[in-house]
Amino acid sequence: MSVAATYPAVGSFCLLRSLRRTPRFRMAVRSSAISVGPLLTKLKHDCATPLPVLRHMADAMAADMRSGLAIDGGSDLKMILSYVDSLPTGNEKGLFYALDLGGTNFRVLRVQLGGKEEGVIATESEQVSIPQDLMFGTSEELFNFIASGLGKFAQREGGKFSMQSGRKREIGFTFSFPVRQTSIDSGILIKWTKGFAVSGTAGRDVVACLNEAMERQGLEMQVSALVNDAVGTLAGARYWDDDVMVAVILGTGTNACYIERMDAIPKLQSHVSSSGRTIINTEWGAFSKGLPLTVFDRDMDAATINPGEQIFEKTISGMYLGEIVRRVLLKMAEEGALFGDSSPEKLSTPFVLRTPDVCAMQQDDSEDLKVVGSILHDLASVESNVSARKIVVEVCDTIVKRGGRLAGAGIVGILQKMEEDSKGLIFGKRTVVAMDGGLYEHYPQYRRYLQDAVTELLGSELSKNVVIEHTKDGSGIGAALLAAANSMYGHDL
């Protein structure tokens, strides 16, 4: 069963949904708690992330990073060279654009830079939803749609934004899918992820695809820097804070990047960096070693468009957490009469329960869990009593706790690898991990579980030096800053 065409947007999370008039619910004849008890116990056991499991996963992440740096294809982690060798310095001036394509929406942004004295003078952005059919259409159709949106946004330029005459508008293109980068402004698409299956793009330079589409639209714009969202987030955060060494995206999908020493990349042969460092894009969503998986994870994976791939992403990211919860609840309803004798047919629909819904249910602190009851009724036509709702919240917490703690262990794995190479320069001083993405921003329990795992793995003293900091909109501004840093006109603006 393919669920590709049913993937929803998971870009925005709600803390509490507005409550409709909660319907009267029939009480189940049997006790939900008794019927589903063994299923819940097994779920908690299979999803458990005690310290030894986290430590094994962090060690495996660090080892996979080394293998991926040694040779292409050496591990699950692609460890892609970003060609970002010098980060923005603050001297950049002028008007620059960013285009962020990484999920079911794309975002356009402009930023006016004023150099050391004025910094970021002004920013403006707009988000555009991508029609479902374009996610499975042709390359030309998708990029024409994006270029059209970019052109409309550029036409509304004004106010504090001014472009020097006779120059093309330069774009930082955040493309959050696996690419084999060949330079700072070119990269070959490896494969689509996050539910996209666009034809005619694999093996092509995605910058060329966008530049050609902009030419077709008659736009005087050109891509100066190709980055993914993690690299953009790192660049944007480091513009303000020199201690930023790692960036992690936790939203619809997930990825991480970090600053690496050039002499620690054995597979690198000809590329030379004036700074001696570069940003490595790990593509950590493909990691798969030592993860505590359940039958629900395996069944969901088998039903996706990329079975056997992106296992870490399918365990920790916003695209999938709600779907895992749905599969658990469906089994509990069918085999444990969680919702009484009624058969919740709508609950059989893949992705009908989204991660924002799971988040909203976990925030419900009402005595009878009315929000939980309302969401179950509205989305799946499920009637529930208070006992059943409490079990639903426990299921949500179990899946989200595993996801947050595994994400935290992944962060420690990256820091651990950097620490081993630098001999004390990571954990011995303030080191910032920049975080972006709707899942991390809007899901308080997920954030807490992630931080708990980092603290447990590093210990109370070392963990004080590791600052996990939310960088809202970091990837957009970061991409524009990288376009400025790599401007075809230099810095004589």
N, C-alpha and C positions, 0 to 999 in steps of 0.2 A: 504493500500500500504506500503510495507516494503522498506526502502531505505538503509538497512544495507549493502548491497553489493556495494553500490555506494559511500560510504564514501571515500573522498580523503585524502591525506596527507595535514595537515595544519601546518607543522613544520617550514616552512620558509616563511617569508613575504618579498615582494619586495616593495621598495619605489616608483620606477617608472619602468614599464616594457619597454623593448626596443620597440620602435615604428616602426611597419611595415608601408609600404606605405598605408596611410589611404585611404580607398575607397571613391568614391563619394557617397554621401548619398542622397536619394530622400527626398525632403521636404514633410512633412505631410501636407495634405490639411487643416485639422483642427488644431487649436492651441492646443498643448499639455497642456500648462499651464491652459487653460480654461477647457479642458476636464477632467483633473485629479485633478484639484484644490480641490474639496471636499474630494477626497480620501486622498490627502496629508495632508489636514487639520485634518482629523480624525486620521490619523496615528500619527501625532505630538501630538495630544491631548491624545491618548491612551498610548503613550510612554513617556509622560511627567514625569519628576522626580523633582518636586519642593521640597523645603526644608522639608515641612511636610511629604511628601512621603518618603524621605530619612530617616528622623528621625524615622518614624514608622517602617521602615525596619530594621534600626540599633537596635532599641529596641527589635524587634521581634527576631533578630539574637542573641542578648545577652540572651534573655529569653529562646530560644531554646537550647542554649549552657548549661544553668543551668539544664534544664530538661533532656538533654542527659547525663549530668554528674551524675544526681541523680539516674537514673536507665536505664539499657539497653532497647532501644526501647521507651524511654520516649519522644523523639522528632524526627523530620526529620533528625537532626544531630546525627550521630552515636557516636561522641566524643570518638574515639578509643584510648586506652592506647598504646603508642608506645614502652614501655619498654626501652626507652632511658632515663636513669636516670642521667647519667653523660656524659657531652659533652666532646669532645677532649680538652686536656689541653695544647697541644703544645709539650709535652714530647715524643710523639709517634715517633718511628723510624722504618725504613724498607720499603720494597716494598709491596704495597697493590693495589688491583684491585677494580674496581666498574663496575657493570652492571646495566644499566638504561633501564627498559622496561616500557614505559608509553604511547605509541602511535603507530603510523604506522611505526616507526623506533625503533631500539634499539641501545644503545651506549655502547661501552666498553672503559674503561679508566684505566690507571695505574698511580700511583703517588709514588714517592720516597720521604720519609719523613726523615728529619735529626734532629729531636728534637728541643729544644728551640733555639739552636744556628743557625741552618741552615734552619729550617722550611720546607716549601715545596721546595725540590731541583729541581724536574722536574715532568712534567705531559705529558701524551701522550694519545690521544683518537682517536676513529674511530666510524663512524656511519654506520649502516647496515639497509637497507630497508627490511621490512617484507613483503613477497609475500601475496597478497590479500587472496589467498586460505587458507593460514595458520591461518589467523584471524578467519576463520570459520571451521578450521580442528580439529584435536584431540590434546589433551594435549601433548602426546608423540611427535607428529610431530613438534609442536611449540617449545618445549624445546630442542629437538634434534637439530633444526636449530640454536637456540640461542647458545647452547653449542658448536656447530661446529664453529660458528663465534668467540666465546670467545677463543677457542683453537687456531685458526689461528692467532688471535691477540697476544696471549701469546707467540707463536713461534717466533714472530718478536721482542721479548724483547732484549734489548742491550743498548749500550751507557752508559748513566748515571744511568740506572736501573740495580740493582743487588739484587739477592735473596740469603739469607743465605742457604747453602746446608742442606739437610735433613728436610726441612720444606715445608709444603704445601703452595701454594699461597692462601691467604685469600681474600674473596670478600665481598664488601658491595653491597647488592642487592637492588636496588631501584625499587620497584614494585608499580606502581602508579594506582592501582585498589583497591577497598575496600576489606580489609582482616580483620579477627579477629585475632589480634596478640596474641600469647600465650607465647612468650618469645622474647628476642632480636634477636634470629635466627630461629624463626618459626612463621608461620601465616596461618590461614585457609582462602582460598578465599571465600568471601561472594557472589560476582557476578562480571561478566565482565561488563565494561562500554566502552565508546569511540568507539563504533562500533565493538568491539570484541565479538565473541560468540563461544569460544573454548569449545569443549565437553570433559568431563572426568576430569575436574579440580575443579568444584564447590565442596566444602566440603573437599578438599584436602589441605595439607600443600604445599604451592608453593615453599618453600625452598627445601623440599624433592624432588619435581618434578625436580628442577634444579640440585640438587646434584646427583640424579639418572641419569639424562641426561649426566652430566659431567663424571660420572663413565662409562657410555656406550661409551663415546668418549675416555676413557683412560686418562683423565685429572687429574693431582695432584692438584686439587683446591677444596676449600670448602667455603661455605657461613658462615661468622662470624656475619653479621648484616643484618637484613631485615628492610628496611625503605621505606617510599614512597617519592616521589620527594619533597614534601613540607618539610618533616622532614630532608631530606638530605640537602636541601637548607638552612634551619635554622642552622644545624650543621656546614656547610661549611662557612656560613657568620659569625657565632659567633666565629669561630676559629680566625678571624681577628678583630672582634668588639664585645666586651662584652655587648654592649647596644642592640644587636639584641634580640628581644622578640617574634617576629611573622615572619612567612614566608608564602608567597602567590605565587601560581603558576597560571599564566594566559597564556595559550598556546592553544594547541588543546583542552584540558580539563582544569579544574580548581580545586584547593583545597587550604586549608589553615591549618596551625598548629601554635601552640603557646606554651610557657612555662607556666605550671600550677602548683600551689601548691598542694601537695598531700592531705592536709587537706581540700581542696576545691572539692574533688571528692568523694561524698557520696557513689557511687556504688562500690568504691574500698574497698575490704575487706582484702585480705591477702597480697597483694604486698607491699613491703617495699622499700623505696628509701633512700640511705644514704645521698643524698643531700636535701631530703625533697621536691624535685620538679621533674617533668617529662614533656615530650612533649606530648601534646594531638593532635591527628590527627582529625580534625573536620569533614572531608568529607562534606564540605559545599556546594558542588555541588547539594546535595539533598534538600537544603533549598527551601522553597516555599511560605512563608508567606509575604503578603503585596507587591508582585511584580506587577508592571503595565504591564499586558499581553494583547496582541492583538489577533484577530482572526487568524493572520498568525502564531503566536506562538502556538496556540492551534492546528491548522491544522498540523503544522510541528511535534509537539509532538505526535499527533495521528499516524503519519506515521513512527515514529522511532521504533526501536526494543525494547524500554523500555518506552512505553507511560505512562504518569503520574509520571514518576520518573526523577530525576536530572533536575528539572525545573530551578533552579538558573544557573546551568551549561549551559543549553540550551538558557539562556538569555544573558549570559556574555562571553562565551568562543569562541575561534577561530573556533571550529568545526562547529558552528551553525550560526554565524553572517552573513556569506555570503548567507547561505540558506534562512534566514529570508528575506534578501534584495531581493533575487531572487523571492520569493513568492509575495512580494509586487509589484515588477516590472511586474510580469506576470499578476496580477490582474489589474494594471494600463493599461497594454497593451490591455487586453481583454475587459475591461469595460470603459476605458477612452481614448483609441486610443493613448496611449503615443508615440508609434512609427508609427503613421499613420494607414493606413488600412491594413498593412501587419500583418500576424499572425506569431509571433516568436516561431516556434515549438520547437526549441532547448532550449528555455527558460523554457519549460515545464519539462526538465530533472532535477530531484532532484540533488542538489549539483554541478550543472554545473558552478555556480558562487561561487568561494571560497572566504574566508576572505582575503587572500592576494590580490585578484583582487579588492575587495572593498577598501582595503587600498591604492592600486595604484591609483584608481580613485579619492580618496580624496586628493591625493598629486598633482593632475593635476592642474597646475596654468597657462596653456596656454589659450590664449584668446578664442579660439573656442573649448576648452576641447578635444583636439585630442586624448589624452590617453584614455579618457572615451569612445570616439567613437570607437577607435581601439579595446578595450577590449570587448565592446558589440558586435562588428562585428565578432571578432575572436572566441569568446566563444559561442555566441548565434545566430550568423548570423543575428544580429539586425542592421537595418539601422536607424540612428538617426540624428536629427538636433540639433543645439546648445541649443534650448529651452528644448528639451527632455533630453539632457545630464545634464543640470543644475538641472532638477528635479531628475534625477538619483543620482546626488551627494547629493542633499538634503535628499533623502531617506537613502543613506549610512550614512550620518551624524546623522540622527535621530536614527537609530538603534544602531550605535556605541556610540553615546552620552548616550543613556539609559544604554547600557552595562557598559561603563566606570564608570558612576555615581553610578550604583548599586553595582559595585565591590568596589568602594570607601566607600559606606555606609556599606558594609559587613565588611571591615577592621575596620571601626569605631565601629561597633557592638562588635567585638572581643576586641578591646582596652577598650571599655566602660565596658565590663564585668570584665576585668582584673583590671581596675581602681577602680571599686566598691569594689572588694575584697581586694585590696591592700591599699585602703584609701590614694590615692594621689601619689603612687609610679610610676605610668605610665605617666600621663600627667604632673606631676611636675618635670620631668627630661627628658633628651634626651632618646627617645625610637625609635629604628630602626625597620622598617618593611622591610624584605628582599624580593625582587621580582625576579621571574625568569619566563621564558616562552617567546616564540616567539611573541605572541600577544602584551604583554607589551613592549618587547624590540623594536619591529619594527613599532609599530603603534603610531605615535606621538599624534594624536588627542585623541586616547583612553587614553593614559597616562595623557594628560592634563585634560580630563573630570574626570578621577579618582581622581587626585590631587585636582581639584576644589571642588568635593563633600566632600572630607576629610576636606578641609579648611572651607567650608560653615558649616559643622556640628560641628566642634570643635571651630570655631571662629579664628580670625587671631592670637591671642596671644598663645592659647593652641596648635594650629596646628604647631607653630614654633618648638615645642619640638618633634613632630612626623616626623621622617625622613623616607621617602619612597625611598629605594635605590635599584637600579638594581644590582643583583648578578649573573652575567653571569656564566653559567656552575656550579652554586653552588651545585646543587643536586648531580652531579657526584663526585666532590671532597669531598663533605660532606659525601657521602656513604663510600668512601674509608677511610676517617678519622674515621668514626664510626666503620668500620671493624678493624682499628688499635686500637681504644680505647677499643674494645671488643675482642682483639686477644686471641686465645687459648694459645699463648705463653707468654702472659703478656707483660710487657714493658722492658724485659731484652734483648733487641736487640742491 
